[in-house]
Amino acid sequence: MKQRYVYVLAALLTVVGLSVFLYKWQVLGFPLGADQERPVWTIESAVHFDSGPGTIKVQLHVPTLTPGFSVLNQYNVSRGYGFSLNYGSGGREAQWTIRRADGAQTVYYRISVYEDAGVDESDTIPPFPPRPVINEPLNTAVDVLVADVRERSADTSSFATELLRRLNDPSPDPNVELLLSGVASETEFVGIATTLLAAARIPARVVHGLPLSGRQRSAALVPWLEVHDGDQWLYFNPATGEQALPERFFVWWRGSEPLVSVEGGSNVRVDFAVQQTHLDAIAIAETQAAQQDSSAFDFSLYSLPIRTQAVYAVLLMIPIGALVMVVMRNIVGIDAFGTFMPVLIALAFRETKLVWGVILFTLLVALGLSIRFLLERLRLLLVPRLSAVLIVVVLLMLFISLTSHRLGMETGLSVALFPMVIIAMTIERMSVVWEERGAADAIRAGLGSLVIAVGAYIFMGIAAVEHLVFTFPELLLVVLALVVLAGRYTGYRLTELKRFKALGNG
């Protein structure tokens, strides 16, 4: 029964840890790799105009629904103007107002976005559009063209594709030629397509967007066709009829309304510029958590002060070292002194580096063990003897540091990073084993402690592991589950296989 409880506890810890990990990774975008960056595009729209004698009111369409992108931040730059964001018939609008202005004026709106495939691409399902009122002879041309396209299509998608093919035909029929006779721009062309789709009772609208690619000092809006098939919005290239958005196409606004309107001004012009940068993925994850009103980032280690983060970056690696120690002692079967001594020594190795750490540790233990045998002749009680060993360890550390400094070997100064109490206890334990079980067992346990410390140091020093544990500390619940399961292991240790090999053959 108890065995089952252990498995249930381990499974519960694993499920909780992995669930939180997947939420932070998939939903909030916490990065799996250290120093991971994501491309961020900053798009600036500049509205230029000449001010009139009275009040000025500027309204600019700004992004609302951006398929494939999430908004990182947005702000305006305008001296002396009042600013607000409102929702109009064409979507979201930025509005600048001022009582009076003189001369040429420029107001800016900037938005920073990054790619996010999980962003919802659709809004509410639109109603079937009313049939547009079209005068003759255009009305007859629309009816004939719509009926002909309907006969050659099977659904909304194929209807839109066939319609655009007909409109882009180099040798158009008379009806198409009549409908396109007054078209002077790509936007007007897409507008004709939406009118024809409305005549077929299919919801459609013009989408204006920017293809994002690196740095663009002067970017131009590109019109695209958006059609609703009853379930979702579909995007079509108005020039080819291909159903897809261009790569990294950022939707700025939808509809046939003008991009900007200026009351009290003239000579209006809107310029766009795009700049690509790279931002730390953690900063983006923080923004996503804030936008979703998630408290995950508030309980993240990244919300702590920098100094505190540095402390936990070290402390959180101790469970990894503990897992290595459990595996090497309970499964591999390596003998060692103490329970957590190898892990603490491994932490010291992180500062002294491995080779020098092993040398300094071996030197300290050897010298301390020699002094311990000299103290044995004094027949001291346990506590005074441990205190004496501790004092000797401190003096030895000081001596090694001073000597290495005099010799120009600055690495020896890092010997002070070793936990002196653990060194003193190791010396004491090793001397006791030496006396009770002999020098071979004592040396074997000492070398085993050193091997476990080296193994823990190697795993605790893996940069990917450090990042994962710091960014997703809930993964330590999985480590805890592994330790709990290892605690129920009662099989042969790897080092015992050779020992009992003859028994197994018999």
C-alpha angles and dihedrals in degrees: 000000000000090000090057091051089054092053092046091050092048091048092049093050091048094049094048093046095047093043093056090043093053092046093053092044102042103028105030096030100234105173123246093208130062118249090013115167132190129205114257124191122208112201119195125194116194119196111203122190144144114251123236130216097270140045119321128220121180122190120187127181110236132185119291110157111027112180111212095010139085124204115244098183141327135199143158133236114209127134115225096355127121112234135201140158117228139170118241136171091281096047130265120359133194112217129199122187134181134169095226138354134175130218130345114355134196128187124185136209119189130187129181118207138174133197115273117167091192095067113117109249099198140066129198118323107265122227120251106278119245115251108270118244106244127175124228137298088024091055092060091047090052093049093049094046094046092049092048093049091047090056090053097047137066105200143359094283095051090043091057092045093050092045093053091046090055093047092050095045109130088219102041123189118249094265093055091043090053093049093049096043094102099037113120104164143034090251092056089048091055088045090058089051092052090049091053091047090050089052086056089050092248118137111237138155142178117262119204117199149148126243103227116220123150118294120350119179092188115025124181128215115242122208118227133180121245119193129182116219096190094271107046145354116270125201124220133188103237092209099051107014091237112154107231143077117252116259111281093001109169114205111222102178142338133225139045096277116115116269094237138016124193122194112199095017141085141199091045119191132170122204127189128205129182129202126184121211136161124242133191109266090226091062090051091049089052090054092048091051090051093048091051093045088238119160091205093102092046088061093042121109088237089071091062124092114277094249091051090049089055090054094050092045085068099036094052090060092061093080088054089053090046090054091051090049092050092050094046095046104036101032106023092034102225112163118228143166117257130353105262100014094101091052093052091047088051089055088054090050088059088067101034094040120239106276096044090041092056091047094048093044092050091047093049094048093046094049092042092049090053091052089046091058090051090052090051089072090061090062095222124180119257101261097044089045092053090047090051091050090049091052091048090051091053091049091048091050090050092048093050092048094049093044094049090047091053090050091050093249102132092178089076089067089071090068086091088070092071114102099250095200091055090048090050092049091047091053091048094047092046092051092050092051089046091057097041104038104014139256095290094060092044094050091044092053091046092051089045090055089050093048092051090048090052091048092049090047091053094051094040090052097056105116094212091054092048091052095046094049093046095044095038106029088165086078086075086075087064089049089051090051090053091050091050091051091047088053089065094050110119101163129109119300116233092246090054096057092082091044094055097033092105091051091052093049091050 
